[in-house]
Amino acid sequence: MFLDLDYQRWDEQLKSDIAAGKLDNLAQEALTEFEAGHYRAI
């Protein structure tokens, strides 16, 4: 039960951070690296 609450809070924080644009730089960096061919299949 505690883990469910923890996961719920994590999801809410993540949604809030995404909406606020806090992850935009990380997303752009990841796309740039991918487009440059800097990745490996898993």
CHARMM-style PDB file with segment names, atoms N, HN, CA, C and O in Angstrom:
ATOM      1  N   MET     1       0.821  -1.185   0.000  1.00  0.00      PROA
ATOM      2  CA  MET     1       0.000   0.000   0.000  1.00  0.00      PROA
ATOM      3  C   MET     1       0.874   1.262   0.000  1.00  0.00      PROA
ATOM      4  O   MET     1       0.583   2.222  -0.714  1.00  0.00      PROA
ATOM      5  N   PHE     2       1.941   1.256   0.800  1.00  0.00      PROA
ATOM      6  HN  PHE     2       2.178   0.477   1.380  1.00  0.00      PROA
ATOM      7  CA  PHE     2       2.830   2.411   0.820  1.00  0.00      PROA
ATOM      8  C   PHE     2       3.478   2.616  -0.539  1.00  0.00      PROA
ATOM      9  O   PHE     2       3.623   3.749  -1.000  1.00  0.00      PROA
ATOM     10  N   LEU     3       3.870   1.511  -1.185  1.00  0.00      PROA
ATOM     11  HN  LEU     3       3.752   0.592  -0.811  1.00  0.00      PROA
ATOM     12  CA  LEU     3       4.500   1.628  -2.504  1.00  0.00      PROA
ATOM     13  C   LEU     3       3.543   2.223  -3.523  1.00  0.00      PROA
ATOM     14  O   LEU     3       3.964   2.991  -4.389  1.00  0.00      PROA
ATOM     15  N   ASP     4       2.265   1.885  -3.436  1.00  0.00      PROA
ATOM     16  HN  ASP     4       1.923   1.262  -2.732  1.00  0.00      PROA
ATOM     17  CA  ASP     4       1.282   2.457  -4.356  1.00  0.00      PROA
ATOM     18  C   ASP     4       1.226   3.969  -4.220  1.00  0.00      PROA
ATOM     19  O   ASP     4       1.167   4.686  -5.219  1.00  0.00      PROA
ATOM     20  N   LEU     5       1.244   4.447  -2.998  1.00  0.00      PROA
ATOM     21  HN  LEU     5       1.292   3.864  -2.187  1.00  0.00      PROA
ATOM     22  CA  LEU     5       1.223   5.892  -2.759  1.00  0.00      PROA
ATOM     23  C   LEU     5       2.499   6.533  -3.281  1.00  0.00      PROA
ATOM     24  O   LEU     5       2.465   7.607  -3.882  1.00  0.00      PROA
ATOM     25  N   ASP     6       3.622   5.870  -3.047  1.00  0.00      PROA
ATOM     26  HN  ASP     6       3.650   4.998  -2.558  1.00  0.00      PROA
ATOM     27  CA  ASP     6       4.902   6.376  -3.528  1.00  0.00      PROA
ATOM     28  C   ASP     6       4.906   6.466  -5.056  1.00  0.00      PROA
ATOM     29  O   ASP     6       5.342   7.470  -5.618  1.00  0.00      PROA
ATOM     30  N   TYR     7       4.423   5.425  -5.722  1.00  0.00      PROA
ATOM     31  HN  TYR     7       4.068   4.609  -5.266  1.00  0.00      PROA
ATOM     32  CA  TYR     7       4.353   5.424  -7.186  1.00  0.00      PROA
ATOM     33  C   TYR     7       3.413   6.510  -7.686  1.00  0.00      PROA
ATOM     34  O   TYR     7       3.692   7.165  -8.690  1.00  0.00      PROA
ATOM     35  N   GLN     8       2.306   6.700  -6.988  1.00  0.00      PROA
ATOM     36  HN  GLN     8       2.080   6.167  -6.172  1.00  0.00      PROA
ATOM     37  CA  GLN     8       1.345   7.733  -7.385  1.00  0.00      PROA
ATOM     38  C   GLN     8       1.984   9.123  -7.280  1.00  0.00      PROA
ATOM     39  O   GLN     8       1.826   9.951  -8.177  1.00  0.00      PROA
ATOM     40  N   ARG     9       2.695   9.369  -6.198  1.00  0.00      PROA
ATOM     41  HN  ARG     9       2.823   8.696  -5.470  1.00  0.00      PROA
ATOM     42  CA  ARG     9       3.358  10.666  -6.030  1.00  0.00      PROA
ATOM     43  C   ARG     9       4.438  10.874  -7.087  1.00  0.00      PROA
ATOM     44  O   ARG     9       4.606  11.976  -7.608  1.00  0.00      PROA
ATOM     45  N   TRP    10       5.176   9.790  -7.401  1.00  0.00      PROA
ATOM     46  HN  TRP    10       5.040   8.895  -6.978  1.00  0.00      PROA
ATOM     47  CA  TRP    10       6.204   9.862  -8.437  1.00  0.00      PROA
ATOM     48  C   TRP    10       5.566  10.252  -9.770  1.00  0.00      PROA
ATOM     49  O   TRP    10       6.063  11.140 -10.463  1.00  0.00      PROA
ATOM     50  N   ASP    11       4.460   9.583 -10.128  1.00  0.00      PROA
ATOM     51  HN  ASP    11       4.057   8.861  -9.565  1.00  0.00      PROA
ATOM     52  CA  ASP    11       3.773   9.879 -11.381  1.00  0.00      PROA
ATOM     53  C   ASP    11       3.288  11.320 -11.429  1.00  0.00      PROA
ATOM     54  O   ASP    11       3.424  11.996 -12.449  1.00  0.00      PROA
ATOM     55  N   GLU    12       2.721  11.786 -10.322  1.00  0.00      PROA
ATOM     56  HN  GLU    12       2.610  11.237  -9.494  1.00  0.00      PROA
ATOM     57  CA  GLU    12       2.237  13.168 -10.278  1.00  0.00      PROA
ATOM     58  C   GLU    12       3.383  14.165 -10.444  1.00  0.00      PROA
ATOM     59  O   GLU    12       3.243  15.160 -11.155  1.00  0.00      PROA
ATOM     60  N   GLN    13       4.505  13.902  -9.795  1.00  0.00      PROA
ATOM     61  HN  GLN    13       4.618  13.094  -9.217  1.00  0.00      PROA
ATOM     62  CA  GLN    13       5.653  14.798  -9.903  1.00  0.00      PROA
ATOM     63  C   GLN    13       6.206  14.790 -11.319  1.00  0.00      PROA
ATOM     64  O   GLN    13       6.560  15.838 -11.859  1.00  0.00      PROA
ATOM     65  N   LEU    14       6.279  13.608 -11.919  1.00  0.00      PROA
ATOM     66  HN  LEU    14       5.992  12.756 -11.480  1.00  0.00      PROA
ATOM     67  CA  LEU    14       6.784  13.501 -13.284  1.00  0.00      PROA
ATOM     68  C   LEU    14       5.879  14.257 -14.252  1.00  0.00      PROA
ATOM     69  O   LEU    14       6.371  14.988 -15.112  1.00  0.00      PROA
ATOM     70  N   LYS    15       4.583  14.093 -14.125  1.00  0.00      PROA
ATOM     71  HN  LYS    15       4.183  13.500 -13.426  1.00  0.00      PROA
ATOM     72  CA  LYS    15       3.634  14.818 -14.987  1.00  0.00      PROA
ATOM     73  C   LYS    15       3.784  16.324 -14.815  1.00  0.00      PROA
ATOM     74  O   LYS    15       3.741  17.078 -15.788  1.00  0.00      PROA
ATOM     75  N   SER    16       3.960  16.753 -13.574  1.00  0.00      PROA
ATOM     76  HN  SER    16       3.996  16.141 -12.784  1.00  0.00      PROA
ATOM     77  CA  SER    16       4.131  18.172 -13.288  1.00  0.00      PROA
ATOM     78  C   SER    16       5.423  18.707 -13.916  1.00  0.00      PROA
ATOM     79  O   SER    16       5.434  19.783 -14.515  1.00  0.00      PROA
ATOM     80  N   ASP    17       6.492  17.951 -13.773  1.00  0.00      PROA
ATOM     81  HN  ASP    17       6.482  17.078 -13.287  1.00  0.00      PROA
ATOM     82  CA  ASP    17       7.774  18.367 -14.340  1.00  0.00      PROA
ATOM     83  C   ASP    17       7.717  18.435 -15.864  1.00  0.00      PROA
ATOM     84  O   ASP    17       8.269  19.355 -16.468  1.00  0.00      PROA
ATOM     85  N   ILE    18       7.056  17.469 -16.481  1.00  0.00      PROA
ATOM     86  HN  ILE    18       6.607  16.721 -15.991  1.00  0.00      PROA
ATOM     87  CA  ILE    18       6.911  17.473 -17.940  1.00  0.00      PROA
ATOM     88  C   ILE    18       6.116  18.699 -18.385  1.00  0.00      PROA
ATOM     89  O   ILE    18       6.509  19.398 -19.319  1.00  0.00      PROA
ATOM     90  N   ALA    19       5.002  18.951 -17.714  1.00  0.00      PROA
ATOM     91  HN  ALA    19       4.683  18.384 -16.955  1.00  0.00      PROA
ATOM     92  CA  ALA    19       4.152  20.093 -18.067  1.00  0.00      PROA
ATOM     93  C   ALA    19       4.894  21.417 -17.898  1.00  0.00      PROA
ATOM     94  O   ALA    19       4.652  22.365 -18.645  1.00  0.00      PROA
ATOM     95  N   ALA    20       5.787  21.482 -16.927  1.00  0.00      PROA
ATOM     96  HN  ALA    20       5.983  20.712 -16.320  1.00  0.00      PROA
ATOM     97  CA  ALA    20       6.541  22.713 -16.663  1.00  0.00      PROA
ATOM     98  C   ALA    20       7.759  22.853 -17.570  1.00  0.00      PROA
ATOM     99  O   ALA    20       8.462  23.863 -17.523  1.00  0.00      PROA
ATOM    100  N   GLY    21       8.009  21.831 -18.400  1.00  0.00      PROA
ATOM    101  HN  GLY    21       7.438  21.011 -18.438  1.00  0.00      PROA
ATOM    102  CA  GLY    21       9.135  21.906 -19.320  1.00  0.00      PROA
ATOM    103  C   GLY    21      10.482  21.573 -18.692  1.00  0.00      PROA
ATOM    104  O   GLY    21      11.527  21.819 -19.294  1.00  0.00      PROA
ATOM    105  N   LYS    22      10.461  21.016 -17.488  1.00  0.00      PROA
ATOM    106  HN  LYS    22       9.611  20.816 -16.999  1.00  0.00      PROA
ATOM    107  CA  LYS    22      11.714  20.743 -16.784  1.00  0.00      PROA
ATOM    108  C   LYS    22      12.542  19.627 -17.440  1.00  0.00      PROA
ATOM    109  O   LYS    22      13.739  19.509 -17.181  1.00  0.00      PROA
ATOM    110  N   LEU    23      11.916  18.831 -18.269  1.00  0.00      PROA
ATOM    111  HN  LEU    23      10.943  18.927 -18.479  1.00  0.00      PROA
ATOM    112  CA  LEU    23      12.628  17.723 -18.905  1.00  0.00      PROA
ATOM    113  C   LEU    23      12.939  17.995 -20.376  1.00  0.00      PROA
ATOM    114  O   LEU    23      13.501  17.140 -21.062  1.00  0.00      PROA
ATOM    115  N   ASP    24      12.581  19.166 -20.853  1.00  0.00      PROA
ATOM    116  HN  ASP    24      12.125  19.860 -20.296  1.00  0.00      PROA
ATOM    117  CA  ASP    24      12.778  19.487 -22.270  1.00  0.00      PROA
ATOM    118  C   ASP    24      14.243  19.398 -22.692  1.00  0.00      PROA
ATOM    119  O   ASP    24      14.550  18.860 -23.756  1.00  0.00      PROA
ATOM    120  N   ASN    25      15.141  19.920 -21.871  1.00  0.00      PROA
ATOM    121  HN  ASN    25      14.892  20.357 -21.007  1.00  0.00      PROA
ATOM    122  CA  ASN    25      16.566  19.882 -22.220  1.00  0.00      PROA
ATOM    123  C   ASN    25      17.076  18.452 -22.306  1.00  0.00      PROA
ATOM    124  O   ASN    25      17.846  18.120 -23.208  1.00  0.00      PROA
ATOM    125  N   LEU    26      16.655  17.603 -21.375  1.00  0.00      PROA
ATOM    126  HN  LEU    26      16.030  17.872 -20.643  1.00  0.00      PROA
ATOM    127  CA  LEU    26      17.077  16.204 -21.409  1.00  0.00      PROA
ATOM    128  C   LEU    26      16.528  15.493 -22.641  1.00  0.00      PROA
ATOM    129  O   LEU    26      17.233  14.707 -23.275  1.00  0.00      PROA
ATOM    130  N   ALA    27      15.285  15.765 -22.977  1.00  0.00      PROA
ATOM    131  HN  ALA    27      14.712  16.403 -22.462  1.00  0.00      PROA
ATOM    132  CA  ALA    27      14.679  15.148 -24.146  1.00  0.00      PROA
ATOM    133  C   ALA    27      15.405  15.588 -25.417  1.00  0.00      PROA
ATOM    134  O   ALA    27      15.680  14.766 -26.291  1.00  0.00      PROA
ATOM    135  N   GLN    28      15.713  16.869 -25.521  1.00  0.00      PROA
ATOM    136  HN  GLN    28      15.489  17.537 -24.812  1.00  0.00      PROA
ATOM    137  CA  GLN    28      16.410  17.365 -26.699  1.00  0.00      PROA
ATOM    138  C   GLN    28      17.802  16.768 -26.802  1.00  0.00      PROA
ATOM    139  O   GLN    28      18.247  16.413 -27.894  1.00  0.00      PROA
ATOM    140  N   GLU    29      18.488  16.655 -25.684  1.00  0.00      PROA
ATOM    141  HN  GLU    29      18.127  16.944 -24.797  1.00  0.00      PROA
ATOM    142  CA  GLU    29      19.815  16.051 -25.675  1.00  0.00      PROA
ATOM    143  C   GLU    29      19.753  14.592 -26.138  1.00  0.00      PROA
ATOM    144  O   GLU    29      20.601  14.147 -26.912  1.00  0.00      PROA
ATOM    145  N   ALA    30      18.760  13.859 -25.668  1.00  0.00      PROA
ATOM    146  HN  ALA    30      18.071  14.220 -25.040  1.00  0.00      PROA
ATOM    147  CA  ALA    30      18.608  12.461 -26.060  1.00  0.00      PROA
ATOM    148  C   ALA    30      18.312  12.343 -27.555  1.00  0.00      PROA
ATOM    149  O   ALA    30      18.869  11.473 -28.225  1.00  0.00      PROA
ATOM    150  N   LEU    31      17.452  13.198 -28.080  1.00  0.00      PROA
ATOM    151  HN  LEU    31      17.000  13.905 -27.536  1.00  0.00      PROA
ATOM    152  CA  LEU    31      17.140  13.170 -29.506  1.00  0.00      PROA
ATOM    153  C   LEU    31      18.358  13.522 -30.349  1.00  0.00      PROA
ATOM    154  O   LEU    31      18.597  12.903 -31.386  1.00  0.00      PROA
ATOM    155  N   THR    32      19.119  14.498 -29.916  1.00  0.00      PROA
ATOM    156  HN  THR    32      18.925  15.001 -29.074  1.00  0.00      PROA
ATOM    157  CA  THR    32      20.329  14.898 -30.630  1.00  0.00      PROA
ATOM    158  C   THR    32      21.323  13.748 -30.682  1.00  0.00      PROA
ATOM    159  O   THR    32      21.899  13.469 -31.734  1.00  0.00      PROA
ATOM    160  N   GLU    33      21.528  13.081 -29.555  1.00  0.00      PROA
ATOM    161  HN  GLU    33      21.060  13.307 -28.700  1.00  0.00      PROA
ATOM    162  CA  GLU    33      22.447  11.936 -29.508  1.00  0.00      PROA
ATOM    163  C   GLU    33      21.947  10.805 -30.406  1.00  0.00      PROA
ATOM    164  O   GLU    33      22.734  10.177 -31.114  1.00  0.00      PROA
ATOM    165  N   PHE    34      20.657  10.551 -30.376  1.00  0.00      PROA
ATOM    166  HN  PHE    34      20.018  11.061 -29.801  1.00  0.00      PROA
ATOM    167  CA  PHE    34      20.075   9.493 -31.209  1.00  0.00      PROA
ATOM    168  C   PHE    34      20.257   9.805 -32.690  1.00  0.00      PROA
ATOM    169  O   PHE    34      20.690   8.953 -33.466  1.00  0.00      PROA
ATOM    170  N   GLU    35      19.926  11.026 -33.070  1.00  0.00      PROA
ATOM    171  HN  GLU    35      19.574  11.718 -32.440  1.00  0.00      PROA
ATOM    172  CA  GLU    35      20.038  11.426 -34.472  1.00  0.00      PROA
ATOM    173  C   GLU    35      21.483  11.407 -34.954  1.00  0.00      PROA
ATOM    174  O   GLU    35      21.731  11.211 -36.144  1.00  0.00      PROA
ATOM    175  N   ALA    36      22.438  11.606 -34.051  1.00  0.00      PROA
ATOM    176  HN  ALA    36      22.236  11.766 -33.085  1.00  0.00      PROA
ATOM    177  CA  ALA    36      23.851  11.560 -34.399  1.00  0.00      PROA
ATOM    178  C   ALA    36      24.378  10.113 -34.456  1.00  0.00      PROA
ATOM    179  O   ALA    36      25.543   9.877 -34.776  1.00  0.00      PROA
ATOM    180  N   GLY    37      23.500   9.158 -34.140  1.00  0.00      PROA
ATOM    181  HN  GLY    37      22.553   9.350 -33.880  1.00  0.00      PROA
ATOM    182  CA  GLY    37      23.885   7.754 -34.194  1.00  0.00      PROA
ATOM    183  C   GLY    37      24.565   7.251 -32.925  1.00  0.00      PROA
ATOM    184  O   GLY    37      25.158   6.172 -32.920  1.00  0.00      PROA
ATOM    185  N   HSD    38      24.478   8.025 -31.864  1.00  0.00      PROA
ATOM    186  HN  HSD    38      23.996   8.901 -31.868  1.00  0.00      PROA
ATOM    187  CA  HSD    38      25.105   7.642 -30.597  1.00  0.00      PROA
ATOM    188  C   HSD    38      24.120   6.860 -29.730  1.00  0.00      PROA
ATOM    189  O   HSD    38      23.604   7.365 -28.732  1.00  0.00      PROA
ATOM    190  N   TYR    39      23.880   5.639 -30.130  1.00  0.00      PROA
ATOM    191  HN  TYR    39      24.299   5.229 -30.940  1.00  0.00      PROA
ATOM    192  CA  TYR    39      22.983   4.773 -29.362  1.00  0.00      PROA
ATOM    193  C   TYR    39      23.356   3.335 -29.663  1.00  0.00      PROA
ATOM    194  O   TYR    39      24.132   3.056 -30.577  1.00  0.00      PROA
ATOM    195  N   ARG    40      22.797   2.433 -28.887  1.00  0.00      PROA
ATOM    196  HN  ARG    40      22.166   2.660 -28.144  1.00  0.00      PROA
ATOM    197  CA  ARG    40      23.009   1.023 -29.140  1.00  0.00      PROA
ATOM    198  C   ARG    40      21.702   0.288 -28.876  1.00  0.00      PROA
ATOM    199  O   ARG    40      20.933   0.658 -27.989  1.00  0.00      PROA
ATOM    200  N   ALA    41      21.469  -0.736 -29.642  1.00  0.00      PROA
ATOM    201  HN  ALA    41      22.093  -1.037 -30.363  1.00  0.00      PROA
ATOM    202  CA  ALA    41      20.246  -1.521 -29.472  1.00  0.00      PROA
ATOM    203  C   ALA    41      20.353  -2.333 -28.185  1.00  0.00      PROA
ATOM    204  O   ALA    41      21.424  -2.820 -27.820  1.00  0.00      PROA
ATOM    205  N   ILE    42      19.238  -2.462 -27.522  1.00  0.00      PROA
ATOM    206  HN  ILE    42      18.368  -2.067 -27.818  1.00  0.00      PROA
ATOM    207  CA  ILE    42      19.238  -3.291 -26.308  1.00  0.00      PROA
ATOM    208  C   ILE    42      18.274  -4.444 -26.468  1.00  0.00      PROA
ATOM    209  OT1 ILE    42      18.128  -5.258 -25.556  1.00  0.00      PROA
TER     210      ILE     42
END
